[in-house]
Amino acid sequence: MRAARIASLLTALLLPAVLSPGTSLAAGETGLQRAKEAAIALQRNQVARAIELYTEALADAGVPNDRRAALHNDRGVAYGRLNQPRPAIEDFNRSVQLFPESPSVYNNRGSLLLAFGQVQEAVKDFDRALLLAPGYAGAYANRATALAQLGDADGAMRDYNHAARLMPQSPAPLTGRGRLHLAQNRPHAAVRDFTRAIARDAKFAAGYRARAEARIALEQFDEAVEDLSRAVAFEPQNVEIYVLRGYCYLASRNGSSAIKDFQRAAELDPRSAVALEGLALALAKADAHDDALNNLARAIELDPRSAQAFAYRAVVYRWMGQPELGEKDVERAMKLEPARPEVMWARGELAEAAGNTEEAINEFKRAAAARPLLRDAIAALERLGAATADETNVPELSFEKWNVVLRGNRHYAVNPEIPKLAVPLEMIGEGAPRIVDWDLRTGNTKGIGVLRFIAGRAESRNGAEDIEYGAVIDIQARAVVAIEQVRQGTRLALWEWDDGRLDVTGLDGFKNEYTIRSSRPRDVAQERAPRRVTGIEAPKSSGPPSWAPWAQPSPPSDSRGRGQKPQPKTLFDLLFKN
């Protein structure tokens, strides 16, 4: 599976050279003809045939050096797409020797090095490409990816921003920037960028999957399922998408659909231990314990170092009323991967079965904090009457009735008048978040509030500047609809409220639109009554509309998170659900 991911990455990153139309090749007509045929074969993804034709073209001694350099570059691209790094690097090196002023060759060689983990060397090549071509957007995007892997989040963000400005219609830099936001615990910002990327390519499967991952971080599991369903429609053979959607179905208590997805993933790749592990968990939740154990035995046979498989088997034994049988499995999982959330969850289950409630609570808290999809850990905490996370009040950051609390390393805003709502205060710069204002809308957007907070400081030409963001909150649904930029220093983002709609144009020039479906107007006497709105649609950038979240509540379930299968809720659900 790793090889497939690398091949997919290389297909996206490696680009054939673009030759000057005035290049003279009269002395190498045979080479020219083979080069044309090779380019067509590569466009048709006939990669092996393209390599043969490029080799024949290079055998023509009449091909001049500049053209020969381009042919080595293009053959290197083909080798890269076949996941053959050594001959690809050799071709790129030869191309550089023949024509060292070509930025595309440095970009391609850097992309190959990046795909195979040589990140520092990759950055050097991207630097060379940008030195030769300062407006090379692809090299900026690729260098940003490399810098992110090196832990230079600020440098990566600058490069992604630059790439997005240079090629505003491309989804690639927006997707990369969204992934950086997600890695930096900014899932709302990630959703914004992924939505913009999808608007630029409605068939961008990777964009739907990435947005689903951000929505999982926000615990918007039904919306994540919709995104994954669109992704699987464009990539029906992608095992990882089925597995991820299966876990989303489990998180939203739709066990039957989860089983179907895991089964489909196992059919597509019978050697996928991950698919079998997910299938086993879904079957165990349906009380099919023997089938679950059989699938876990097969998963362990395929991957004997899978801590998750041993952890799941320990949990299945616990659910069967035989927790003592799971002790050895937990010990094995601990030796393999002690920090894995599923292992913490299994330890908690066995500790609870043994009557060690305090130990169980600690393990469940650790697991819940590390894995949003692991809803069983949260359900266990609720079962034991424990808080899902420890929190510390930070009064100096609070505002009126909004209190800022610290959970782990993340800040949230909570308000006793809006229970069960925690607003993540996503940071974009240095410092700590500080609430500065709370505004309740009136008129057609009554029931919507905007919580403004300082999201950090950033260096600019004018020195350090405050960055302010606003969280758009649906009061009745107790949900954060979006977090959008308000200002940086004295520069203001454009927020336009018009007849139940919010349009936000950020300082980067990108625009997001939110359609608010408002309730009937109320009189002033009702102002302090609970505000009723029917919801807000997901953000959309100019392009295809986003899809409204499902409004139906989750079906009732038992302590293991098992529930009745919900009825289809959308036309898309009817068309694409297994």
Sequence and secondary structure as in RCSB ss.txt:
>XXXX:A:sequence
MRAARIASLLTALLLPAVLSPGTSLAAGETGLQRAKEAAIALQRNQVARAIELYTEALADAGVPNDRRAALHNDR
GVAYGRLNQPRPAIEDFNRSVQLFPESPSVYNNRGSLLLAFGQVQEAVKDFDRALLLAPGYAGAYANRATALAQL
GDADGAMRDYNHAARLMPQSPAPLTGRGRLHLAQNRPHAAVRDFTRAIARDAKFAAGYRARAEARIALEQFDEAV
EDLSRAVAFEPQNVEIYVLRGYCYLASRNGSSAIKDFQRAAELDPRSAVALEGLALALAKADAHDDALNNLARAI
ELDPRSAQAFAYRAVVYRWMGQPELGEKDVERAMKLEPARPEVMWARGELAEAAGNTEEAINEFKRAAAARPLLR
DAIAALERLGAATADETNVPELSFEKWNVVLRGNRHYAVNPEIPKLAVPLEMIGEGAPRIVDWDLRTGNTKGIGV
LRFIAGRAESRNGAEDIEYGAVIDIQARAVVAIEQVRQGTRLALWEWDDGRLDVTGLDGFKNEYTIRSSRPRDVA
QERAPRRVTGIEAPKSSGPPSWAPWAQPSPPSDSRGRGQKPQPKTLFDLLFKN
>XXXX:A:secstr
 HHHHHHHHHHHH       TT   GGGHHHHHHHHHHHHHHHTT HHHHHHHHHHHHT TTS HHHHHHHHHHH
HHHHHHTT HHHHHHHHHHHHHH TT HHHHHHHHHHHHHTT HHHHHHHHHHHHHH TT HHHHHHHHHHHHHT
T HHHHHHHHHHHHHH TT HHHHHHHHHHHHHTT HHHHHHHHHHHHHH TT HHHHHHHHHHHHHTT HHHHH
HHHHHHHHH TT HHHHHHHHHHHHHTT HHHHHHHHHHHHHH TT HHHHHHHHHHHHHTT HHHHHHHHHHHH
HH TT HHHHHHHHHHHHHTT GGGGHHHHHHHHHH TT HHHHHHHHHHHHHTT HHHHHHHHHHHHHH TT H
HHHHHHHHTT  SS  EE GGG BTTBEEEEETTEEEEE TTSTT  EE    SBS  EEEEEEE  GGGTTEEE
EEEEEEEEEETTEEEEEEEEEEEETTTTEEEEEEEEEETTEE EEEE SSEEEEE TTS EEEEEB       GG
GTTS      B   B SSS       S    B TTS B      SHHHHHH  
